[in-house]
């Protein structure tokens, strides 16, 4: 994908005024790395930290939030605080202020001991991590549990500053899984490591991939709304190298991770997904929002905004939305009839996730020509919606030419552990659920992925060298080998059994 100027897509979300580069502290590949954008119409200022524009009002804070609600967990910096720090040239402090733990555990920085991880970095880096962790942990114990909203009234906990410095100095030495492990398991002590680290290949992910088929036929830029760490953005960017792909999420670390590791050729914006979005009307040919819409409070406003962004016959995909008629409930779910009423006069079709996963396994796109009555889906826990003003969108399924989950560099699926190494170089792998919660959420994974398998040494050599091999298609079809970003995980030859 060719680079594009973010300012060609961004507008002020409050007055739709054009943005200009008010202050540029540093640049990277022609983009602002740290600086401030200014709205020429209303004068609002928007900070850019680590290459990510933060498009929120001056009084709003970038909080750490519970994953299934809008409830603030830890107060984050206000936008005005970040602007002040950048004007003072304190870009590292601004970056550190945004590294809120994703949940309150017993200690911040409980451990950075990568030696316990199968994704262990090189030993020298591991020693550096342990040194940083020991000092940061002691500092964290002295820090306030919940910091003041005003950065000017407190000194940032040293743990955040040390983490920010460490990420700046060593981001090139870490894989994506290293960074996910560092932030979610070691720094935050949360389940986020399993959720984000093992997202590729999940049943919900296959359902979303199935729904990418109509999006890939759309014209114009594509938007991944509530993009998380950019796993779907990676596939959009891989398949659409000729046009812009944008990811938006309220969580700064997630979009930082996406930009640095998972979809580096896409553009990312830090902004609430259910507030007015900072883009021009008709600016996108397609929008996907996966595993997030039923957590939005302002859902009616979001639907109106998505219609605005795709007004020129664009396509909107809302994947993995919860059905309130089936327990357990999450977020702010509606029943199928409620979702249909919410879409109003926006032409749409409702689909069951189970149907989409089966379509993916058959290597076909979704059947958008069948419009089931909402009540027919009352027993399905997970639903999806495809909406468009273009009648041609609602077509029968088309055969898929290739596996979408093979986009990127083919690598062993990290959800498999090494069970045994053979003298000839073969590996025995076994599927493992990384947590009980992950197992509960993804029981059906083993319906299409084998519980155990052996990978021949010549296949492993081909994978590590990036070469083709006649046996790869079989392993890809079983989800033992999947396409991932270049630096997502470390080669299995560098891991312990």
N, C-alpha and C positions, 0 to 999 in steps of 0.2 A: 504494500500500500504506500503510495506517495504521501509525503508530509503535506499538511495543509495548515493554513493559518487559523488558529482557533477563533480569532476575531471575525472570521467570515461567517461563523455560525452563531456566535454568542450575541445576545442583546441583554440589556438590563431587564430583569424579570418584573420590575415594578412599573416601568414606564415604556419599555421596549425601545429605549434610546440606544444609539450606537455606542460602542465602547472604544476607548483609546488607551494606549500604553502610557500611563501617567508616570510611573517610576519603574525602571528596570535595574534590578540589583545584579542579576546574572542571567545569562542565556545559555541554551543548549540546543544545537542543531536548528537555530533560527527561531526557537520558541522561548518564551519567558520561563526561566526556571524559578526565579524569585522576583517579585515586584508587585505592582498595584495597577489594576485596571480602573478606569474612570468613566462614568456615564456622562456624556456631553450634554444630556438633557436635564437630568435631575441632580447631577453632581455626586451620586453615590460612589463609594470606593469599594473595590473588591480585591482582596489579597490573592496573590498567586504564590503558593508554597510548594516547593519541590515539583514544579511544573503543573500544579493542579489549581485551576481557578476555583475559589470558594464564593459561590454566588448566593449570598444571603444578606439580609439587612444588617446594618451596623450593630443593632442591639441583640441580634440573635446569637446563640451560643452553639458551638459544635460539640454537643454532649455525647457521652457514651450512653447507649440506650439498650434496654432489654430487647432481645431479638424478636419477641412476639408481641410487642406493643410499642407505643410511642413514649413510654415512661422513661424519663431521664434516670440513668444509673449513677453516672458521675458527671458533675458539671464541667463543661469544657470552656475554652476561651471564647470570648465574644469576638465577632468579626472586627469590631473597632479596636480591640486589643491587638489583634494580629496586624492590622494596618499600622498601628503605632509602633509595634516592634520592627516591622519592615522599614518604616521611615527612619528608624534609628539604626538600621543596618543589622539588626539582630535576627538573621534568618534562621540560625540554628535553634535559638530559643523559640521562635515561632513554630518550627517543625516539632520541637519537643513538646510544646504545649498541646499539640494535637494528638499526642500518643496517649490517650486515655486508656486504661485497662478496660477490657470488654466485660469484666465483671469484678465484683469485690470478693477477693479471696482472703486467705489468712495473711499472706504477705504479698506485697508487690515484689516482683523479681524473686519468686520463691526458689528458682533454680535456673541456671543456664547450662546445665550439664548435658551437652550434646552427646557425651559419651554413651548415654543411655538410649540414644535414638538410633534406629536403623538407618536414618538419613544423616549420619554423623559427618560433619565437615572434616577437613584435614586436621591432623593432630595439632599443628601449630595454631590454627584458628580456634580449635577447641580449648586450648590452654588460655588463649586470650579471652575467650568467652567466659571461662570459669573465673578468671581474674576480675573481669568487669562485674560478673554476677555477685561475687563475694562482697565487693565494695558497695555495689548498688543496693544489695539486700540490706546491709546495715543502714544505709542512708534511708531506704524506704521505710524502715521501722520507725524512724524518727519523723517521717513526713506526715502531714495531715492526710486522713483517709479521704476526705472530700475537700477539694481545694475551693477557694473563693472564686466566684465568677470573674472578679477583676484581677487581671494579671499584675497590675501595679501594686496590689496589696499583699502579695506573698511571693516568696522565692520558690520557683518551681522545684518540686522534689527532685533530688539528684538522680533518682532512678530514671526519670524521664529524660533528663539531659544526657545521662550516660547511654541510654538506649538510642537516643537520636544520634549521638556521636558515633556509636558503634555501627548503626545502620549506614550512616554516611561513609564511614571508612571501609566497611566490609561488604557492602551490598553486592559487589561484583564477585565475591567469593562464596556467597550463599546461593543455594537453589531456592526455588519458590517454596518447597516443602520445609526447608530450613527456616525461612522467614516466617512461615505460618506457624511452625512449631515454636519458634522463639517468642512470637507475640502472643499467641493464644494459649499455648499450654504452659510455657515457662513464665511469661510475664503476667498473663491474666488468669491462668488456672481455669480455663473454660473449655466447654465442649466444642468451641469454634474450630479447634484443630481438626477434629474428625469431620465436621460439616464442610469446611472449606478444603481441607487437604485431600479428602477422598470423594470429591464431588463428581469427577469424571466417571461415567459409567453407571451412576445411580439410576434407578427406574425413573425418577422425576426428571433427570437430566435427559434421558432418552426421549421422554415425552416432549420436552422442550425442543430437542433437536428435530423431532418429526415436524414440529410446527415452524421450523426455520425454512422449510421448503418454499412456501408461498412468499416469505419475506425475501428470499434470495432472488425471486423473479421480479421484485419491485424495483422501481427506479428511484434514484436519489439517495442521500445519506441514510444511514440506519442508526437507531437509538436503542440502547440497552438500558432500560429504566430500572432503578434499584439493582444495579449490576453486580453488587457484592464485590468479590475479588476478580471478576472479569472472566469467568470460565466460559459463559456463552459468548461474551465479547470476542474471546479468542477464536471461536469458530466463525463468527460473522466476519472478523477481520481476515481470517485465512481464506474464506470463500469469496470475499469481496475486496480484493487487493486494489481495485481501481477506483474505489469511492470511500468517502469518510465513514467511519464507524465511531460512535460516541457512547461512552458509558457515564451514567449519573448515579451517585449514591450519597447518602448523608454521612456515612462513616468514612472519615478521612483515611484511616489506615488501609481500609479495603481498596479504595481507589488508588492509593499509593502502591499497594502490592500489585494491583492489576497493571498499572502503568509501568512499573519497574520489571515485572517478571512474566505476567501471564498474557497480556495483550499489549505489548510495548508500542505497536504501531497505531493503536487507536488513541483517541483523545478522551480524557476523563475530566469530569466536573464534580466537585463536592457541593451538593445541594439537596434539600429535602425532595423526595420523589413525588410527594403528594401536594406540593405547593406550586405556584405558577413557575413553569420551566423557562429558563433563560434562552429561548430560541425563537426565531421568527416563525410566523404562521406559515404553514405549508413547507416548512424547512426539511421535512423527512419523508422518505418514501415508505418507511416502515418502522414500527416500534415494537419491541418485545419487552415484557415485564414478567419475569419468572419467579415463582415461589415468594411473592411479596405483596401482591395486590390486596389480599384479605387482611393484611396488617395495616393498611392505610386508614387513617381517620377520614380524610377528605376525598373519599372515593368518587363522589359525584363530580366534584371539581376536577379530579384527575381525568375522568372520562371526557369532560368538556375540553380540557387542555389537549388531550391526545387527538381528539377530533380536529382541534385547531392546528396541531402540528402536522397532521396527515390529510389536510383538507383536499388535496389534489389526488384523490383516488388512492391514497396510501393505505397501508394495512396495519392494524393493531392486533397484537397477539398478547393475551393475558394467560400465561401458562401456570398450572399448579395453583389454583385457588380453592380454598377449603369450602366444603358444604356443611352448613350449620346443622343439617338434619342428621349427620353422622358423627358420633363421638370418636375420639376426643376432639374438642373444638380448640381452635387457635385464633388469636387475634380477634378480628371483627368480622367473622364469616357471615354470609347470607346463604339462603337456600337457592337452588337453581332458578326458581321463579323470581326471587329477589334480584339475582344478577341480571336476568333478562329485563326486568323492570328498570334496573339501573342503566342499562345500555340504551333504553328508550328507542328513539327512531334511528339509532345507529345500526345499520344492517349487520347481523352477526349470526354465528352458529356456536352452540354449546357442545362440548365434547367431553367424554370421560377419559381420564388419564390411562386407565387400563386398555382402552381401545387404541390410544396413541402409541403405547409401548408395543402392543402387538403389531401395529402397522410398521413401526420401526424395525422390528425383528424380521418382518416380511420384506423389508427394503422397499417400502412404498411411502409416499407422502400421505398426509391426512385426507380423509374423505370429507370435504367441505360441502359436498352437494346434498347431504342428508341433514335436514334440520329437525332434530328431535324436539318434541315438546319438553319444556323444562321439567315437568313432573316425572317424565320417564327416567330422569337422572337422579331422582331423590335418594336412591340407595348407593350412589357413588360418592366416596369421600372426596376425591380429588377431581376437579373439573378444569377445563380450559375454554377460553373464548377467542374466536377469530372474528374481527370486525373490519368492515371496509365499505365505502360507498361505491366501489368498483364491482359490478356484478360478476365479472370474469374471475374474481377471487374464489367464488364458491363453486369449485369444480371438483370432479371425481379425482381419486388419487392417481398419481403418476409414479411409475417405477423409478427408484433411485439408482443413479448410475454408479454410485460408490458410497461407502460407509461414511457418514458425516463424522463419526467419532474417530476416524483415521486422519482427520485434518491436523497438520502439524508434524512434529517429529515422532515417528513410531517408537514407543518405549514400553517396557513392561508396566502393566497396571500396578501402581504402588499399593493397592489394597491386598496384593498377594505377598506373603512372606516366604523367605527362603527356608524350606524345610530340610533340604539336604543338598550338598555339593558332591558330585561324582568325580572320580579321578579323571575321566575323559572330558570334564568341563561342563557336562549337563547339569541343569538345576532342577530340583523338585520344588514346586511352588504349592502353597496352600492358601486358599482364600481365608481371610480373617476379618471379622467385624471388629473395628477398632474400639467399640464401646457398646454397652447394652442399649443405650439410646439409639445409636446408629443402626443396630440390628433391628430394633423395633420399627424404625422408620423405613428400613430397606430390606425387609424380609425376602421380597421377591427377586432380589439381585441374583440369588442362586438358581433362579429358574432359567437363566440364560448364560450364566458364567459357571464354569466347572469348579467344584470344591477343591480339586487337586489336579495338577498336571505336571508334565515334564517338558522342559524347554531344552532342545539339543544345543550343544556348544556352538555349532555353526550358525544357528539362528541367532544366538546371543551375540556372536561376533558381527553378524550382519547388522543387527540393531545398533550396536555401539558404533559401527562405522558408517551408519546411515545408508547401507546398501539394501537392495531388494533381495528377496529370498523366496523360493517357491512355496515354502511352508507358512509364510507370514499371513497369507489370506485366511488360512484356517484359524490361526491364533487371534487375528483381528475379529473374525466373525464370532469368536467365543468371548471377546472382551478381555482376554488375557494380555493382548497387546493393543494399545490404544494410542491415538495421536494426542500429543500434549505440546505445550510450548517448549522451546529448545532447552531451557534451563529449569524445567519443572522439578525433576528429581535427579538424584545421582545415579550413575550406572550401577547395576547390581554387582558388578565386579568389585566395587568399592565398598560394598556393604557386608556386614557380618551375617552369618546364618544363625 
